[in-house]
Amino acid sequence: MSGDNDNLDRIEKVVDLKAPRSRVWRAISDHREFGDWFRVALEGPFEVGREARGRVLYPGYEHVVWRAVIAAIEPERYLALNWHPYAVDPSHDYSSEPMTLVEFTLREIAGGTRLTIVESGFDKLPPHRRAEAFPRNNEGWSIQSENVRAYLDHHP
């Protein structure tokens, strides 16, 4: 079943990385390494049930505080977080809005690791927020998929 709402609910990016699963896992789950490729200065380690936060380092977005609640950690396989997508306006309080779910899933493939990134739950957002957040995050995950690849190429 694929209606318009389905198309605006879920983003999926798949990136094949020439690195062992344990190395990709470290790049995803270690807050310092995640911050390096995601371009956010995180304040501390990822812990299930806790908010991870830090300052965004992307030019033009340095005013944004990145926040996410870590939903699940299954070592070397799966990391999930909830956040307010494209929450970049410091004058707007996003706390009453639903969060989306971001999932990183790792699977061994010949020559490396397949990383699948899925963000879902856009259909629960207010329509004006979904209309802005979905295309921005769709583009953002394309960029971040290449960022993690470049990071692992330079930090084997």
C-alpha positions as CSV (number, residue, x, y, z in Angstrom):
1,M,0.0,0.0,0.0
2,S,1.6,3.3,-1.0
3,G,-0.4,6.4,-0.7
4,D,0.9,10.0,-0.5
5,N,1.2,9.8,3.3
6,D,3.3,6.6,3.1
7,N,5.7,8.4,0.8
8,L,6.1,11.2,3.3
9,D,6.4,9.0,6.4
10,R,9.6,7.2,5.9
11,I,13.1,7.9,4.6
12,E,15.5,5.0,3.9
13,K,19.1,5.2,2.9
14,V,21.4,2.2,2.3
15,V,25.1,2.6,2.1
16,D,27.7,-0.2,1.6
17,L,30.9,0.5,3.5
18,K,34.3,-1.1,2.9
19,A,34.8,-1.6,6.7
20,P,34.1,-4.4,9.1
21,R,30.9,-4.3,11.1
22,S,32.8,-3.7,14.3
23,R,34.4,-0.6,12.8
24,V,31.1,0.8,11.4
25,W,29.5,0.1,14.8
26,R,32.1,2.3,16.5
27,A,31.5,5.1,14.0
28,I,27.8,4.9,14.7
29,S,27.7,4.3,18.5
30,D,30.7,6.2,19.9
31,H,29.5,9.7,20.5
32,R,32.8,11.3,19.5
33,E,33.0,9.4,16.2
34,F,29.3,9.9,15.5
35,G,29.9,13.6,16.1
36,D,32.9,13.7,13.8
37,W,31.0,12.5,10.7
38,F,27.6,13.9,11.7
39,R,29.2,17.2,12.5
40,V,27.9,17.8,16.0
41,A,29.9,18.3,19.1
42,L,28.2,15.8,21.5
43,E,28.5,16.3,25.2
44,G,28.6,12.6,26.3
45,P,28.1,9.0,25.4
46,F,25.0,7.4,24.0
47,E,22.9,5.7,26.7
48,V,19.5,4.1,26.3
49,G,16.8,6.3,27.7
50,R,19.0,9.4,28.0
51,E,19.1,12.5,25.9
52,A,22.2,13.0,23.8
53,R,22.9,16.6,23.0
54,G,25.5,18.8,21.5
55,R,26.1,21.8,19.3
56,V,25.7,21.5,15.5
57,L,28.9,22.2,13.6
58,Y,27.4,22.5,10.1
59,P,28.0,26.1,8.7
60,G,24.8,28.1,9.0
61,Y,23.4,25.8,11.7
62,E,25.8,26.5,14.6
63,H,23.0,28.1,16.6
64,V,21.2,24.7,16.7
65,V,21.4,22.4,19.7
66,W,21.2,18.8,18.5
67,R,19.0,16.7,20.8
68,A,18.0,13.0,20.5
69,V,16.8,10.4,23.0
70,I,18.6,7.1,22.6
71,A,15.9,4.4,22.1
72,A,17.9,1.2,21.6
73,I,21.5,-0.1,21.4
74,E,22.2,-3.6,20.2
75,P,25.9,-3.8,19.9
76,E,27.3,-4.2,16.3
77,R,23.7,-4.5,14.9
78,Y,21.3,-1.7,15.8
79,L,21.1,1.8,17.2
80,A,17.9,3.8,17.4
81,L,17.1,7.3,18.5
82,N,14.1,9.6,18.7
83,W,14.3,13.3,17.8
84,H,12.4,16.3,16.5
85,P,13.3,16.3,12.8
86,Y,14.7,19.5,11.3
87,A,14.3,21.3,14.6
88,V,16.5,24.3,13.6
89,D,14.5,27.4,14.7
90,P,15.7,28.4,18.2
91,S,12.6,30.5,18.8
92,H,10.2,27.5,18.2
93,D,9.4,25.0,21.1
94,Y,9.3,21.6,19.5
95,S,8.7,19.7,22.7
96,S,5.0,19.2,22.2
97,E,5.4,17.7,18.7
98,P,5.8,14.0,18.1
99,M,9.4,12.7,17.4
100,T,10.5,10.6,14.5
101,L,12.5,7.4,15.0
102,V,15.9,7.1,13.4
103,E,17.3,3.6,13.1
104,F,20.8,2.5,12.1
105,T,21.0,-1.2,11.2
106,L,24.3,-2.9,10.3
107,R,24.6,-6.1,8.3
108,E,27.7,-7.9,7.1
109,I,28.1,-8.1,3.3
110,A,30.9,-9.3,1.0
111,G,33.8,-6.8,1.4
112,G,32.3,-4.8,4.3
113,T,29.1,-3.7,6.0
114,R,25.7,-2.5,4.8
115,L,24.4,0.4,6.8
116,T,20.7,1.1,6.5
117,I,19.4,4.3,7.9
118,V,15.7,4.7,8.3
119,E,13.8,7.7,9.7
120,S,10.1,7.1,10.2
121,G,7.1,8.8,11.8
122,F,6.8,11.9,9.7
123,D,3.1,11.2,9.3
124,K,2.5,12.1,12.9
125,L,3.9,15.6,12.6
126,P,1.8,18.6,12.0
127,P,1.3,19.0,8.2
128,H,3.4,22.3,8.0
129,R,6.3,20.6,9.9
130,R,6.1,17.4,7.8
131,A,6.2,19.5,4.6
132,E,9.4,21.2,5.7
133,A,11.1,18.4,7.7
134,F,10.7,15.5,5.3
135,P,12.5,16.9,2.3
136,R,15.2,18.5,4.4
137,N,15.9,15.3,6.3
138,N,15.7,13.2,3.1
139,E,18.4,15.4,1.6
140,G,20.3,15.4,5.0
141,W,20.4,11.6,5.2
142,S,21.8,11.4,1.6
143,I,24.6,13.8,2.8
144,Q,25.1,12.0,6.1
145,S,25.4,8.6,4.2
146,E,28.3,10.0,2.2
147,N,29.7,11.6,5.4
148,V,29.9,8.3,7.2
149,R,31.5,6.7,4.1
150,A,34.1,9.4,3.8
151,Y,34.8,9.3,7.5
152,L,35.4,5.5,7.5
153,D,37.6,5.9,4.3
154,H,39.8,8.3,6.2
155,H,39.6,6.6,9.6
156,P,39.9,2.9,8.9
